[in-house]
């Protein structure tokens, strides 16, 4: 269902001020990834309330549309989602599409990839540690989902921490293939595979032992161990 956002939100997107109604607005950009092959998307680091939605970040796409991380004010069980926004003729913003929800995840941050003219997202879930990423294709009218990658970058914690490894977002260490079939591989030294879909959980592996391949519309895990 389309929701029409007020012109106030549109003004916030392009404001050069650092504050609006007491809320700090910071112009920011994603860090270009020298390890994987994600792409840089201009963003406004913004927290703004419009109607019953908090918008945490807004990313401006090259076709003039926007992606926002949206959180219901009423703290509904469904949690965070991504919304695809487009400016209407009257300068209001239309919600074109919403992604699936993150439920109890405290983050839903997208990392962007290109394959030719196609745009893909790895959407991180988790709290302090990453739980893995949802994989989506963004079109001009929807978020098309291909499944979940159950992996995180394994980073050794400092002595005295409860766990030996911290689970970091794998997205910026990911390589999306240039050709079909869509394939995801990883460039960091070590990864945690949360579920190998056989019997093993939370397995520490070399990144070259794991990849995901798109088969019949869903990502399939392939391992070498």
HELIX and SHEET records of a PDB file:
HELIX    1   1 UNK A    7  UNK A   14  1                                   8    
HELIX    2   2 UNK A  171  UNK A  173  5                                   3    
HELIX    3   3 UNK A  207  UNK A  209  5                                   3    
SHEET    1   A 8 UNK A   4  UNK A   5  0                                        
SHEET    2   A 8 UNK A  93  UNK A  98 -1                                        
SHEET    3   A 8 UNK A  81  UNK A  87 -1                                        
SHEET    4   A 8 UNK A  66  UNK A  72 -1                                        
SHEET    5   A 8 UNK A  53  UNK A  60 -1                                        
SHEET    6   A 8 UNK A  42  UNK A  50 -1                                        
SHEET    7   A 8 UNK A  23  UNK A  29 -1                                        
SHEET    8   A 8 UNK A  19  UNK A  20 -1                                        
SHEET    1   B 4 UNK A 110  UNK A 115  0                                        
SHEET    2   B 4 UNK A 118  UNK A 126 -1                                        
SHEET    3   B 4 UNK A 130  UNK A 138 -1                                        
SHEET    4   B 4 UNK A 143  UNK A 149 -1                                        
SHEET    1   C 4 UNK A 165  UNK A 168  0                                        
SHEET    2   C 4 UNK A 151  UNK A 156 -1                                        
SHEET    3   C 4 UNK A 190  UNK A 195 -1                                        
SHEET    4   C 4 UNK A 201  UNK A 206 -1                                        
SHEET    1   D 4 UNK A 174  UNK A 176  0                                        
SHEET    2   D 4 UNK A 183  UNK A 186 -1                                        
SHEET    3   D 4 UNK A 210  UNK A 215 -1                                        
SHEET    4   D 4 UNK A 218  UNK A 223 -1                                        
END                                                                             
